[in-house]
Amino acid sequence: MGRLWAFGLAAALVACGSLAEAPTLDAGAEASDEASLDGQPADVSATDVTLSDGAGDADASLDATAEADAPADGSADAEATCTALLAQIDALGPALSACTPAAGCRTFEYPYCGSFGCFQTPLSAGADVSGLEALAHEASLAGCEGFHCGCQRVAPSFCLKGVCRQCPPDCDGTCDELSAALLTVAHAGNWCGTDSDCAVVGTGLCPVGDLPCGGLLLNGYADTTTVLAVVAGYGAACGASTCKCAVPGPAVCVQGKCVAR
């Protein structure tokens, strides 16, 4: 009986030991199976991710460097192109702007568009502008500053000291030159359709040419900024007027021109 009891106890212990070892063997088998299914150990997979990320960072860095370099180079090239074109335009100036009061001047603008061209320069009325137009066209295509539409109205140009200039701001000239400029701006600003279009601008000047004493008869929409600048330049060049006369007016429209009633 004692032998049977000992044998049974030993069998039970062996059975329990076998059951305890079974989970350990199963866990090892599962880990081995997972590694086999993945095809590679976990540390190899992590290495792949790290290498891939590093390559992406390197490519991104190279791309960013290339993008940063491109605009800088393009900007430098554009600036150099515009500098060269402006230098060529400036070199044409003396030959195109030499003048006499009899020949007169005009203002060149570019580009020609619905609004005013922003590049404006005074030229002799008879100057050949083909070379200037070609350079201005190149400057517009290159995107150079100022060669676009949408700027202020074209300022008239006058022959002052033998060179075509815009007044304002440059109204310094001889008395003969400012007299011609005053006649030009006064005639250009005198147009009308009805009596209500006409206005009188007082000047305090003696008669100049066919202009009335003491004032100018102009369209109410005429640009008086230029008119008054030329009047001031005339006073400086020709001296103070000694005439004593009232401002003309009222003005009425006769055959498209404002005249004193």
Sine and cosine of phi, psi and omega as CSV:
sin_phi,cos_phi,sin_psi,cos_psi,sin_omega,cos_omega
0.00,0.00,-0.67,0.75,0.04,-1.00
-0.91,0.42,-0.61,0.80,0.04,-1.00
-0.91,0.43,-0.68,0.73,0.00,-1.00
-0.87,0.49,-0.65,0.76,-0.01,-1.00
-0.91,0.42,-0.69,0.72,-0.01,-1.00
-0.90,0.44,-0.67,0.74,0.01,-1.00
-0.89,0.46,-0.66,0.75,0.01,-1.00
-0.90,0.43,-0.63,0.78,0.01,-1.00
-0.91,0.42,-0.68,0.74,0.01,-1.00
-0.89,0.46,-0.66,0.75,0.01,-1.00
-0.89,0.45,-0.63,0.77,0.01,-1.00
-0.91,0.42,-0.66,0.75,0.01,-1.00
-0.89,0.45,-0.67,0.75,0.03,-1.00
-0.88,0.47,-0.67,0.74,0.01,-1.00
-0.89,0.46,-0.69,0.73,0.02,-1.00
-0.90,0.44,-0.66,0.76,0.02,-1.00
-0.89,0.46,-0.64,0.77,0.02,-1.00
-0.90,0.43,-0.65,0.76,0.01,-1.00
-0.91,0.40,-0.58,0.82,-0.02,-1.00
-0.94,0.34,-0.55,0.83,-0.03,-1.00
-0.98,0.21,-0.39,0.92,-0.10,-0.99
-0.86,0.50,-0.72,0.70,0.02,-1.00
-0.87,0.50,-0.60,0.80,0.00,-1.00
-0.89,0.46,-0.68,0.73,0.02,-1.00
-0.92,0.40,-0.64,0.77,0.00,-1.00
-0.91,0.42,-0.67,0.75,0.00,-1.00
-0.89,0.46,-0.66,0.76,0.03,-1.00
-0.90,0.43,-0.64,0.77,0.00,-1.00
-0.91,0.41,-0.66,0.75,0.01,-1.00
-0.89,0.45,-0.68,0.73,0.01,-1.00
-0.88,0.48,-0.65,0.76,0.02,-1.00
-0.91,0.41,-0.64,0.77,0.01,-1.00
-0.90,0.43,-0.67,0.74,-0.01,-1.00
-0.89,0.46,-0.68,0.73,0.04,-1.00
-0.88,0.47,-0.63,0.77,-0.01,-1.00
-0.93,0.38,-0.63,0.78,0.01,-1.00
-0.93,0.37,-0.65,0.76,0.00,-1.00
-0.92,0.40,-0.45,0.89,0.01,-1.00
1.00,0.05,-0.37,0.93,0.01,-1.00
-0.55,-0.83,0.44,-0.90,0.05,-1.00
-0.90,0.44,0.36,-0.93,-0.02,-1.00
-0.86,0.50,-0.61,0.79,-0.04,-1.00
-0.93,0.37,-0.48,0.88,0.05,-1.00
-0.92,0.38,-0.66,0.75,0.04,-1.00
-0.87,0.49,-0.69,0.73,0.01,-1.00
-0.89,0.46,-0.62,0.79,0.02,-1.00
-0.89,0.45,-0.65,0.76,0.03,-1.00
-0.86,0.50,-0.68,0.73,-0.01,-1.00
-0.89,0.45,-0.67,0.74,-0.02,-1.00
-0.90,0.44,-0.69,0.72,0.01,-1.00
-0.90,0.44,-0.65,0.76,0.00,-1.00
-0.90,0.44,-0.70,0.71,0.01,-1.00
-0.88,0.47,-0.67,0.75,-0.01,-1.00
-0.89,0.46,-0.66,0.75,0.02,-1.00
-0.90,0.43,-0.64,0.77,0.02,-1.00
-0.89,0.45,-0.67,0.74,0.02,-1.00
-0.89,0.46,-0.65,0.76,-0.01,-1.00
-0.90,0.44,-0.70,0.71,0.02,-1.00
-0.88,0.47,-0.70,0.72,-0.01,-1.00
-0.88,0.47,-0.63,0.78,0.00,-1.00
-0.90,0.43,-0.68,0.74,0.02,-1.00
-0.90,0.43,-0.67,0.74,0.01,-1.00
-0.89,0.46,-0.70,0.71,-0.02,-1.00
-0.89,0.47,-0.64,0.77,0.01,-1.00
-0.91,0.42,-0.67,0.74,0.00,-1.00
-0.90,0.43,-0.66,0.75,0.00,-1.00
-0.91,0.41,-0.60,0.80,-0.01,-1.00
-0.93,0.37,-0.58,0.81,-0.03,-1.00
-0.96,0.28,-0.61,0.79,-0.12,-0.99
-0.87,0.50,-0.79,0.62,-0.02,-1.00
-0.89,0.46,-0.59,0.80,-0.01,-1.00
-0.89,0.46,-0.70,0.71,0.00,-1.00
-0.91,0.42,-0.69,0.72,0.00,-1.00
-0.88,0.47,-0.65,0.76,0.01,-1.00
-0.91,0.42,-0.65,0.76,0.01,-1.00
-0.90,0.43,-0.66,0.75,0.01,-1.00
-0.90,0.44,-0.69,0.72,0.00,-1.00
-0.89,0.45,-0.67,0.75,-0.01,-1.00
-0.90,0.43,-0.66,0.76,0.02,-1.00
-0.91,0.41,-0.64,0.77,0.03,-1.00
-0.88,0.47,-0.73,0.69,-0.02,-1.00
-0.91,0.41,-0.63,0.78,0.03,-1.00
-0.87,0.48,-0.68,0.73,0.00,-1.00
-0.92,0.40,-0.67,0.75,0.00,-1.00
-0.91,0.42,-0.68,0.74,0.00,-1.00
-0.91,0.42,-0.58,0.82,0.04,-1.00
-0.90,0.43,-0.64,0.76,0.03,-1.00
-0.92,0.39,-0.62,0.78,0.04,-1.00
-0.90,0.43,-0.69,0.72,0.02,-1.00
-0.88,0.47,-0.59,0.81,-0.02,-1.00
-0.92,0.40,-0.45,0.89,0.03,-1.00
-0.97,0.23,-0.34,0.94,-0.14,-0.99
-0.79,0.61,-0.81,0.58,-0.09,-1.00
-0.84,0.54,-0.66,0.75,-0.03,-1.00
-0.95,0.31,-0.49,0.87,-0.07,-1.00
-1.00,-0.01,-0.28,0.96,-0.11,-0.99
-0.94,-0.33,-0.04,1.00,0.06,-1.00
-0.91,0.41,0.64,-0.77,-0.14,-0.99
-0.40,-0.92,0.13,-0.99,0.22,-0.98
-0.75,-0.67,0.45,-0.89,0.01,-1.00
-0.84,0.54,-0.54,0.84,-0.01,-1.00
-0.93,0.38,-0.63,0.78,-0.02,-1.00
-0.96,0.28,-0.61,0.79,0.03,-1.00
0.99,0.16,0.05,-1.00,-0.07,-1.00
-0.72,-0.70,0.23,-0.97,0.12,-0.99
-0.58,-0.81,0.26,-0.96,0.01,-1.00
-0.97,-0.25,0.84,-0.54,0.06,-1.00
-1.00,0.04,0.71,-0.70,0.06,-1.00
-0.76,-0.65,0.49,-0.87,0.05,-1.00
-0.48,-0.88,0.64,-0.77,-0.06,1.00
-0.99,0.15,0.14,-0.99,0.07,-1.00
-1.00,-0.01,0.87,-0.50,-0.10,-1.00
-0.48,-0.88,-0.03,-1.00,-0.02,-1.00
-0.88,0.48,-0.59,0.81,0.11,-0.99
-0.98,-0.19,-0.10,-1.00,-0.07,-1.00
-0.98,0.18,0.63,-0.77,0.10,-1.00
-0.94,0.34,0.62,-0.78,-0.11,-0.99
-0.99,0.16,-0.41,0.91,0.07,-1.00
-1.00,0.06,0.90,-0.43,-0.02,-1.00
-0.73,-0.68,0.69,-0.73,0.03,-1.00
-0.50,-0.87,0.62,-0.78,-0.01,-1.00
-0.98,0.21,0.69,-0.72,-0.01,-1.00
-0.69,-0.73,0.37,-0.93,0.13,-0.99
-0.89,0.45,0.58,-0.81,-0.09,-1.00
-0.85,0.53,-0.56,0.83,-0.04,-1.00
-0.98,-0.17,0.25,0.97,-0.08,-1.00
-0.94,0.35,0.59,-0.81,0.09,-1.00
-0.99,0.13,0.92,-0.39,-0.11,-0.99
-0.98,-0.21,0.22,0.98,-0.06,-1.00
-0.87,0.49,-0.69,0.72,0.02,-1.00
-0.91,0.41,-0.65,0.76,0.03,-1.00
-0.90,0.43,-0.66,0.75,0.02,-1.00
-0.89,0.46,-0.64,0.77,0.01,-1.00
-0.90,0.44,-0.70,0.72,0.01,-1.00
-0.92,0.39,-0.65,0.76,0.02,-1.00
-0.90,0.43,-0.59,0.80,0.04,-1.00
-0.90,0.44,-0.69,0.72,0.05,-1.00
-0.88,0.47,-0.67,0.75,0.00,-1.00
-0.90,0.43,-0.60,0.80,0.03,-1.00
-0.91,0.40,-0.69,0.72,0.02,-1.00
-0.90,0.44,-0.57,0.82,-0.01,-1.00
-0.98,0.20,-0.11,0.99,0.00,-1.00
0.97,0.25,0.44,0.90,-0.01,-1.00
-0.92,0.40,0.57,-0.82,-0.05,-1.00
-0.88,0.48,0.74,-0.68,0.06,-1.00
1.00,-0.10,-0.21,0.98,-0.02,-1.00
-0.99,-0.17,0.92,0.40,-0.01,-1.00
-0.47,-0.88,0.07,-1.00,-0.02,-1.00
-1.00,0.00,0.21,-0.98,0.19,-0.98
0.99,-0.17,0.38,0.92,-0.01,-1.00
-0.97,-0.22,-0.15,-0.99,-0.07,-1.00
-0.92,0.39,0.24,-0.97,-0.01,-1.00
-0.86,0.50,0.37,-0.93,-0.02,-1.00
-0.95,0.32,0.82,-0.57,0.04,-1.00
-0.99,0.12,0.71,-0.70,0.01,-1.00
-0.93,0.38,0.40,-0.92,-0.01,-1.00
-0.88,-0.47,0.52,-0.85,-0.03,-1.00
-0.72,-0.70,0.43,-0.90,0.04,-1.00
-1.00,0.09,0.95,-0.32,-0.04,-1.00
-0.78,-0.63,0.85,-0.53,-0.06,-1.00
0.84,0.54,0.61,0.79,0.09,-1.00
0.98,0.20,0.12,0.99,-0.02,-1.00
-0.72,-0.69,0.67,-0.74,0.05,-1.00
-0.94,0.34,0.82,-0.57,-0.02,-1.00
-0.64,-0.77,0.31,-0.95,0.01,-1.00
-0.99,-0.17,0.77,-0.64,0.03,-1.00
-0.83,-0.55,0.89,-0.46,-0.08,1.00
-0.95,0.31,0.31,-0.95,0.23,0.97
-0.99,-0.14,-0.23,0.97,-0.14,-0.99
-0.97,-0.25,0.99,-0.13,-0.09,-1.00
-0.91,-0.41,0.37,0.93,-0.06,-1.00
-1.00,0.02,0.87,-0.49,0.01,-1.00
-0.29,-0.96,-0.11,-0.99,0.01,-1.00
-0.99,0.15,0.19,-0.98,0.00,-1.00
-0.90,0.44,-0.67,0.74,0.03,-1.00
-0.88,0.47,-0.66,0.76,-0.02,-1.00
-0.92,0.39,-0.67,0.74,0.00,-1.00
-0.95,0.30,-0.48,0.88,0.09,-1.00
-0.90,0.43,-0.70,0.71,0.03,-1.00
-0.90,0.44,-0.64,0.77,0.01,-1.00
-0.91,0.42,-0.65,0.76,0.00,-1.00
-0.90,0.44,-0.68,0.73,0.05,-1.00
-0.89,0.46,-0.67,0.75,-0.02,-1.00
-0.88,0.47,-0.75,0.66,-0.08,-1.00
-0.96,0.30,-0.52,0.85,0.01,-1.00
-0.94,0.34,-0.68,0.73,0.01,-1.00
-0.93,0.37,-0.63,0.78,-0.02,-1.00
-0.91,0.41,-0.49,0.87,-0.05,-1.00
-1.00,-0.03,0.05,1.00,-0.05,-1.00
-0.97,-0.26,0.99,-0.13,0.12,-0.99
-0.49,-0.87,0.38,-0.93,-0.05,-1.00
-0.26,-0.97,0.30,-0.95,0.12,-0.99
-0.87,-0.50,-0.53,0.85,0.05,-1.00
-0.65,-0.76,0.19,-0.98,0.01,-1.00
-0.85,0.52,-0.55,0.83,-0.05,-1.00
-0.92,0.39,-0.25,0.97,0.03,-1.00
-0.97,0.23,-0.31,0.95,-0.17,-0.99
-1.00,-0.01,0.60,-0.80,0.04,-1.00
-0.64,-0.77,0.29,-0.96,0.00,-1.00
-0.88,-0.47,0.75,-0.66,0.06,-1.00
-0.91,-0.41,0.89,-0.45,0.00,-1.00
-0.95,0.31,0.65,-0.76,-0.01,-1.00
-0.82,-0.58,-0.47,0.88,-0.08,-1.00
0.95,0.31,0.28,0.96,-0.05,-1.00
-0.99,-0.16,0.46,-0.89,0.19,-0.98
-0.92,0.40,0.29,-0.96,0.01,-1.00
-0.85,0.52,0.68,-0.74,0.07,-1.00
-0.85,-0.53,0.89,-0.45,-0.07,-1.00
0.86,0.51,-0.81,-0.59,0.00,-1.00
-1.00,-0.09,0.20,0.98,-0.03,-1.00
-0.99,0.15,0.58,-0.81,-0.02,-1.00
-0.94,0.33,0.33,-0.94,0.03,-1.00
-0.97,0.25,0.69,-0.72,0.15,-0.99
1.00,0.04,-0.17,0.98,-0.03,-1.00
-0.04,-1.00,0.11,-0.99,0.00,-1.00
-0.85,-0.53,0.58,-0.81,0.05,-1.00
-0.98,-0.22,0.90,-0.43,-0.13,-0.99
-0.72,-0.70,0.29,-0.96,0.18,-0.98
-0.92,0.39,0.61,-0.79,-0.03,-1.00
-0.89,0.46,-0.33,0.94,0.00,-1.00
-0.99,-0.13,0.06,1.00,0.00,-1.00
-0.91,0.42,0.50,-0.86,0.01,-1.00
-0.98,0.21,0.98,-0.20,-0.05,-1.00
-0.97,0.22,-0.22,0.98,0.02,-1.00
-0.87,0.50,-0.75,0.66,0.02,-1.00
-0.92,0.38,-0.67,0.74,-0.02,-1.00
-0.84,0.55,-0.77,0.64,-0.05,-1.00
-0.93,0.37,-0.52,0.85,0.05,-1.00
-0.92,0.40,-0.66,0.75,0.03,-1.00
-0.93,0.37,-0.64,0.77,0.05,-1.00
-0.86,0.50,-0.69,0.72,0.02,-1.00
-0.91,0.42,-0.65,0.76,0.04,-1.00
-0.90,0.43,-0.62,0.78,0.04,-1.00
-0.89,0.45,-0.71,0.71,0.01,-1.00
-0.87,0.49,-0.63,0.78,0.00,-1.00
-0.94,0.34,-0.59,0.80,-0.06,-1.00
-0.99,0.15,-0.57,0.82,-0.13,-0.99
-0.97,-0.26,-0.13,0.99,0.01,-1.00
1.00,0.00,0.19,-0.98,-0.04,-1.00
-0.92,0.40,0.62,-0.78,0.03,-1.00
-0.98,0.21,0.60,-0.80,-0.01,-1.00
-0.94,-0.33,0.01,1.00,-0.02,-1.00
-0.96,0.29,0.58,-0.82,0.07,-1.00
-0.89,-0.46,0.98,-0.21,-0.02,-1.00
-0.53,-0.84,0.48,-0.88,0.00,-1.00
-0.98,0.21,0.38,-0.93,0.08,-1.00
-0.91,0.42,0.75,-0.66,-0.03,-1.00
-0.92,0.38,0.37,-0.93,0.05,-1.00
0.63,-0.78,0.08,-1.00,-0.10,1.00
-0.93,0.38,0.31,-0.95,-0.05,-1.00
-0.98,-0.18,0.62,-0.79,0.06,-1.00
-0.78,-0.63,0.32,-0.95,-0.03,-1.00
-1.00,-0.08,0.85,-0.53,0.03,-1.00
-0.76,-0.66,0.91,-0.42,0.00,-1.00
0.78,0.62,0.69,0.72,0.08,-1.00
0.99,0.13,0.07,1.00,0.00,-1.00
-0.80,-0.60,0.57,-0.82,0.05,-1.00
-0.99,0.11,0.78,-0.62,0.02,-1.00
-0.73,-0.68,0.34,-0.94,0.03,-1.00
-0.97,0.23,0.68,-0.74,0.01,-1.00
-0.95,0.32,0.00,0.00,0.00,0.00
